Amino acid sequence: MIKEPRRHQAELLVIGSGLAGMAASLFALARGVSVAQVGNSGVIAFTTGYLDLLGHDERGFVDDPWQALIRLREDEPRHPLANVTENDIRAAFTSFTQSLTEMGLGYTAPGAHNVLALTPAGTLKPTLSLPLTMQPAIAAMAAGLDTLIVDFTGLNGFSAREVVANLSQRWPGLRAARIGFPDMDSGAEVYAEVLARALEVPATRQLLAERIGPLLGSAQALGLPAILGVHRPDHVHRELQSLLGVPVFEIPTMPPAVPGVRLRELFETRLPQCGVALEPQHRVKRLELHTQGVTAHLEDAYGEVTIEAAAAVLATGRFTSGGLRADPNAIRETLVNLAVSQPEGRAHWYRPDYFDPRGHAINRSGVMVDEQWRPLDATGKPAHPRLFAAGSLLAHQDWIRQRCGAGVAIATAYKAVDAATQAARSG
Ligand SMILES: Cc1cc2nc3c(=O)[nH]c(=O)nc-3n(C[C@H](O)[C@H](O)[C@H](O)COP(=O)(O)OP(=O)(O)OC[C@H]3O[C@@H](n4cnc5c(N)ncnc54)[C@H](O)[C@@H]3O)c2cc1C
């Protein structure tokens, strides 16, 4: 193969293709900014599909995230969400969920309160916005409908009996059944993503409905693991509901899970159609920062790629995605070597008790930003006037404990794009 160096130009470069990177590209497109984006698989395929804003604080589960944000601004003024106004968070969430819905992956609009949504184990967690394929669970649980939960022979990471056992006190009308998935019922292991793709075929849906129908009995609703298609889940969902005649809902499975694969494949298909110069499954190897903007260097199967942009948003995630790295004695940011807020020495990374309710200091480490979302260098000054940061890479938040993963990603991407657009257009 002849390898040829290529050069792209854009107003904005987004580095990272997790929730923050994807949200940044969508927000930039909405502002009419030309975008180039680079990123490989991060933790997006692990997510449940729920978009949490703020689900937990020191008092426990949060019902009203907007009130909890007021407390957060007082208690944790350096938290990234404490530095975005309520109006901006609402605008960011609304714009993001509307874009997803318009692109073919229906999401509920963010409301005044969190809803309690089902986890893969049948416990509950507060979240702000959820896929439409999962939404009927909320009404079915509230009404205490007689409901059948079905799982499949050979499918790991989801057990209908476990869901029923954990939920039955709160939801007494639940019952579990296990069946073989049509044409994949030899007893061998089956995978949620494969089942999801199979259900995009009408004949498979028909066969599945024929297997489930006789089991429904008095059930007024049906819960399935999240397998209702990858590309047109709302269509698959509607079709299955009409074949079975009862509301159907999905429950997330253990990762890697279909709802995250849906998000990743949706973005990878639709963003280029909207004009984003997307380099999926690649990493920026080197980022040069200069007066006129940034130059990113990477390599794909056809050779070297150089991207020049007037500004960049760094959304490279934490340890799993490669944005942060834990060396024996220090945590560092991997691409630009930005300053990282971190505990004094490795001995302070973790508390002795893994389940300590206060969490572990390492989880709050990350890149610090100024009020313009520009990452700081070791002297405490912005590392570069045209470099911005967003998402879980940021310091002073513990998204796992605070159930604020999508909230931090979406709200900070919104602000970082705002600031980056101004910088890019400032000449
Ligand atoms: C198991 C699991 C379940 C979760 N469930 C939920 C949930 O129910 N609700 C919720 O709100 N959140 C959930 N989250 C959290 C949520 O997924 C994260 O908070 C969110 O994905 C963070 O987005 P991000 O874009 O900041 O980082 P990431 O998603 O980690 O993305 C970082 C991206 O940067 C890329 N990257 C890194 N280095 C480079 C480089 N040099 N060049 C180019 N690209 C680079 C990575 O490949 C990746 O694409 C869950 C996460 C996990 C792991």
The ligand as an ORCA input file, in Angstrom:
! r2SCAN-3c Opt
* xyz 0 1
  C     -18.862      0.619     33.461
  C     -19.261      2.060     33.322
  C     -20.594      2.404     33.474
  C     -20.978      3.747     33.360
  N     -22.293      4.074     33.513
  C     -22.671      5.367     33.427
  C     -24.031      5.745     33.602
  O     -24.892      4.921     33.851
  N     -24.340      7.052     33.508
  C     -23.410      8.016     33.256
  O     -23.752      9.199     33.178
  N     -22.101      7.686     33.087
  C     -21.721      6.395     33.169
  N     -20.414      6.060     33.014
  C     -19.439      7.155     32.929
  C     -19.288      7.732     31.597
  O     -19.140      6.716     30.639
  C     -18.022      8.603     31.638
  O     -18.123      9.516     32.667
  C     -17.893      9.336     30.372
  O     -17.755      8.391     29.331
  C     -16.671     10.214     30.382
  O     -16.568     10.740     29.092
  P     -15.216     11.357     28.573
  O     -15.471     11.662     27.154
  O     -14.776     12.416     29.475
  O     -14.142     10.199     28.693
  P     -14.070      8.801     27.956
  O     -15.416      8.283     27.661
  O     -13.141      7.991     28.768
  O     -13.416      9.142     26.559
  C     -12.089      9.546     26.391
  C     -11.723      9.406     24.943
  O     -10.441      9.962     24.690
  C      -9.727      9.098     23.835
  N      -8.294      9.377     23.921
  C      -7.439      9.208     24.957
  N      -6.192      9.613     24.604
  C      -6.279     10.044     23.327
  C      -5.350     10.582     22.391
  N      -4.067     10.759     22.683
  N      -5.790     10.913     21.146
  C      -7.102     10.761     20.826
  N      -8.023     10.257     21.658
  C      -7.616      9.908     22.883
  C     -10.168      7.739     24.279
  O      -9.880      6.767     23.319
  C     -11.663      7.978     24.449
  O     -12.330      7.916     23.222
  C     -20.017      4.727     33.082
  C     -18.682      4.365     32.898
  C     -18.301      3.055     33.029
  C     -16.860      2.719     32.855
*
